Amino acid sequence: SLGLLMEFDVDVVKLDRRFFLDVSNPRTIDVVESIVKLSQKLQSQVVAEGIETPEQLELLRRVGCDMVQ
């Protein structure tokens, strides 16, 4: 829950593979980019899980994601 970001000092934010099922969708891109930016502002690292395609990896590189699995 994003509400927990206000209550706890979070070191890592993990993005589930569901976030990357349709990386051609502009809404998907906006959501992922916004979460990465928020995490950076909170000085937390971002880990994207379930990355399987070059398109998914390219999106994550473009928005500045820290790690992928």
TORTOR-467312 format. One record per residue: residue number from 0; residue in one letter; chain; y, x, z negated of N, C-alpha, C in turn. Coordinates in Angstrom, 3 decimals. Each point is the difference from the previous one (the first is absolute). Layout:
<atoms>
<NUM, A, A, <Y, X, Z>, <Y, X, Z>, <Y, X, Z>>;
...
</atoms>
This chain:
<atoms>
<0, S, A, <-1.179, 0.830, 0.000>, <1.179, -0.830, 0.000>, <1.249, 0.880, 0.000>>;
<1, L, A, <0.956, -0.345, 0.820>, <1.233, 0.782, 0.040>, <0.774, -0.084, -1.307>>;
<2, G, A, <-0.202, -1.085, -0.752>, <0.662, -0.131, -1.292>, <-0.368, 1.107, -0.963>>;
<3, L, A, <-1.176, 0.554, 0.143>, <-0.439, 1.075, -0.885>, <0.803, 1.276, 0.202>>;
<4, L, A, <0.631, 0.138, 1.159>, <0.820, 1.181, 0.248>, <1.185, 0.076, -0.954>>;
<5, M, A, <0.412, -1.142, -0.527>, <1.118, -0.016, -0.949>, <-0.469, 0.333, -1.411>>;
<6, E, A, <-1.262, -0.216, -0.296>, <-0.506, 0.175, -1.355>, <-0.641, 1.358, -0.250>>;
<7, F, A, <-0.537, 0.631, 1.040>, <-0.752, 1.236, -0.178>, <0.573, 1.111, 0.853>>;
<8, D, A, <-0.191, 1.232, -0.469>, <0.366, 1.175, 0.782>, <-1.172, 0.283, 0.944>>;
<9, V, A, <0.141, -0.364, 1.258>, <-1.084, 0.078, 0.973>, <0.117, 1.299, 0.791>>;
<10, D, A, <-1.096, 0.783, 0.029>, <-0.010, 1.254, 0.751>, <-0.403, -0.198, 1.452>>;
<11, V, A, <-0.923, -0.947, 0.235>, <-0.551, -0.203, 1.334>, <-0.084, -1.490, 0.303>>;
<12, V, A, <0.421, -0.351, 1.199>, <-0.152, -1.362, 0.505>, <-1.045, 0.060, 1.111>>;
<13, K, A, <-1.050, -0.809, -0.130>, <-1.052, -0.027, 1.015>, <0.167, -1.238, 0.871>>;
<14, L, A, <-0.073, 0.222, 1.297>, <0.058, -1.098, 0.963>, <-1.403, -0.252, 0.534>>;
<15, D, A, <-0.494, -1.186, -0.209>, <-1.322, -0.404, 0.463>, <-0.048, -0.070, 1.517>>;
<16, R, A, <-1.198, 0.134, 0.560>, <-0.172, -0.030, 1.453>, <0.491, -1.294, 0.641>>;
<17, R, A, <0.120, -1.073, -0.768>, <0.505, -1.273, 0.546>, <1.413, 0.137, 0.557>>;
<18, F, A, <0.744, 0.954, -0.533>, <1.368, 0.211, 0.482>, <0.028, 0.554, 1.421>>;
<19, F, A, <-1.135, 0.509, 0.484>, <-0.004, 0.724, 1.277>, <-0.884, -0.628, 1.060>>;
<20, L, A, <-0.398, -1.247, -0.191>, <-0.882, -0.648, 0.964>, <0.687, -0.252, 1.332>>;
<21, D, A, <1.310, -0.240, -0.006>, <0.725, -0.242, 1.251>, <1.315, 0.774, -0.010>>;
<22, V, A, <-0.092, 1.285, 0.292>, <1.198, 0.846, -0.060>, <0.931, -0.212, 1.187>>;
<23, S, A, <-0.372, -0.882, 0.923>, <0.918, -0.331, 1.096>, <0.922, -1.158, -0.375>>;
<24, N, A, <-0.261, -0.635, -1.126>, <0.794, -1.133, -0.470>, <1.276, 0.523, -0.674>>;
<25, P, A, <1.176, -0.391, 0.474>, <1.256, 0.470, -0.604>, <0.101, -0.314, -1.497>>;
<26, R, A, <-0.538, -1.114, -0.427>, <0.044, -0.349, -1.420>, <-0.832, 0.995, -0.818>>;
<27, T, A, <-1.154, 0.388, 0.518>, <-0.837, 1.000, -0.664>, <0.771, 1.301, -0.156>>;
<28, I, A, <0.633, 0.424, 1.068>, <0.770, 1.247, -0.024>, <1.117, -0.086, -1.034>>;
<29, D, A, <0.720, -1.109, -0.042>, <1.091, -0.174, -0.963>, <-0.503, 0.041, -1.439>>;
<30, V, A, <-1.118, -0.659, -0.262>, <-0.547, -0.034, -1.364>, <-0.436, 1.400, -0.436>>;
<31, V, A, <-0.751, 0.690, 0.854>, <-0.479, 1.339, -0.352>, <1.173, 0.954, -0.197>>;
<32, E, A, <0.948, -0.030, 0.912>, <1.156, 0.878, -0.114>, <0.800, -0.288, -1.277>>;
<33, S, A, <0.147, -1.259, -0.350>, <0.746, -0.372, -1.207>, <-0.710, 0.464, -1.262>>;
<34, I, A, <-1.316, -0.124, -0.040>, <-0.757, 0.448, -1.174>, <0.088, 1.513, -0.145>>;
<35, V, A, <-0.097, 0.715, 1.110>, <0.104, 1.458, -0.054>, <1.394, 0.409, -0.494>>;
<36, K, A, <1.034, -0.623, 0.519>, <1.368, 0.328, -0.435>, <0.210, -0.313, -1.476>>;
<37, L, A, <-0.499, -1.150, -0.456>, <0.114, -0.360, -1.411>, <-0.719, 1.019, -0.871>>;
<38, S, A, <-1.182, 0.385, 0.405>, <-0.776, 0.978, -0.762>, <0.720, 1.334, -0.075>>;
<39, Q, A, <0.583, 0.425, 1.112>, <0.752, 1.248, 0.007>, <1.194, -0.083, -0.941>>;
<40, K, A, <0.677, -1.131, 0.001>, <1.159, -0.179, -0.877>, <-0.413, 0.062, -1.469>>;
<41, L, A, <-1.219, -0.465, -0.299>, <-0.532, 0.034, -1.367>, <-0.705, 1.316, -0.306>>;
<42, Q, A, <0.061, 0.937, 0.930>, <-0.635, 1.311, -0.128>, <-1.512, -0.111, -0.214>>;
<43, S, A, <-0.615, -0.907, 0.727>, <-1.447, -0.172, -0.012>, <-0.541, 0.400, 1.368>>;
<44, Q, A, <-1.218, 0.519, 0.000>, <-0.648, 0.319, 1.261>, <-0.682, -1.247, 0.539>>;
<45, V, A, <-0.211, -0.014, 1.316>, <-0.668, -1.126, 0.653>, <-1.292, 0.494, 0.644>>;
<46, V, A, <-1.091, -0.719, -0.296>, <-1.295, 0.287, 0.600>, <-0.414, -1.229, 0.798>>;
<47, A, A, <-0.278, 0.201, 1.282>, <-0.477, -1.078, 0.862>, <-1.511, 0.124, 0.134>>;
<48, E, A, <-0.705, -1.067, -0.321>, <-1.462, 0.020, 0.021>, <-0.542, -0.705, 1.237>>;
<49, G, A, <-1.142, 0.481, 0.484>, <-0.688, -0.655, 1.103>, <0.594, 0.257, 1.367>>;
<50, I, A, <0.651, 1.132, 0.171>, <0.624, 0.318, 1.284>, <-1.076, 0.482, 0.972>>;
<51, E, A, <-0.068, -0.674, 1.155>, <-1.078, 0.273, 0.946>, <0.456, 0.283, 1.424>>;
<52, T, A, <1.246, -0.318, 0.329>, <0.422, 0.154, 1.393>, <1.212, 0.928, 0.103>>;
<53, P, A, <0.179, 0.605, 1.173>, <1.193, 0.830, 0.218>, <1.298, -0.800, -0.145>>;
<54, E, A, <-0.021, -1.283, 0.373>, <1.203, -0.836, -0.118>, <0.381, -0.212, -1.466>>;
<55, Q, A, <-0.990, -0.202, -0.833>, <0.266, -0.157, -1.433>, <0.592, 1.286, -0.567>>;
<56, L, A, <-0.596, 1.125, 0.356>, <0.483, 1.290, -0.482>, <1.417, 0.276, 0.479>>;
<57, E, A, <0.288, -0.329, 1.243>, <1.350, 0.218, 0.548>, <1.040, -0.818, -0.759>>;
<58, L, A, <-0.317, -1.252, -0.300>, <0.924, -0.822, -0.780>, <0.281, 0.648, -1.353>>;
<59, L, A, <-1.038, 0.451, -0.657>, <0.169, 0.591, -1.331>, <0.788, 1.299, 0.049>>;
<60, R, A, <-0.205, 0.783, 1.025>, <0.807, 1.223, 0.165>, <1.465, -0.364, 0.214>>;
<61, R, A, <0.215, -1.001, 0.832>, <1.364, -0.412, 0.348>, <0.788, -0.500, -1.217>>;
<62, V, A, <-0.666, -0.710, -0.901>, <0.701, -0.564, -1.161>, <-0.004, 0.938, -1.208>>;
<63, G, A, <-0.711, 1.131, 0.096>, <0.055, 0.995, -1.066>, <-1.013, -0.179, -1.111>>;
<64, C, A, <-1.160, -0.585, 0.325>, <-1.067, -0.155, -0.993>, <-0.508, 1.378, -0.422>>;
<65, D, A, <-0.312, 0.165, -1.286>, <-0.400, 1.297, -0.530>, <-1.440, 0.388, 0.323>>;
<66, M, A, <-0.928, -0.928, -0.140>, <-1.422, 0.298, 0.179>, <-0.725, -1.160, 0.648>>;
<67, V, A, <-1.096, 0.321, 0.707>, <-0.854, -1.036, 0.572>, <-1.449, 0.296, -0.355>>;
<68, Q, A, <-0.794, -1.060, -0.035>, <-1.431, 0.134, -0.251>, <-0.740, -0.725, 1.086>>;
</atoms>
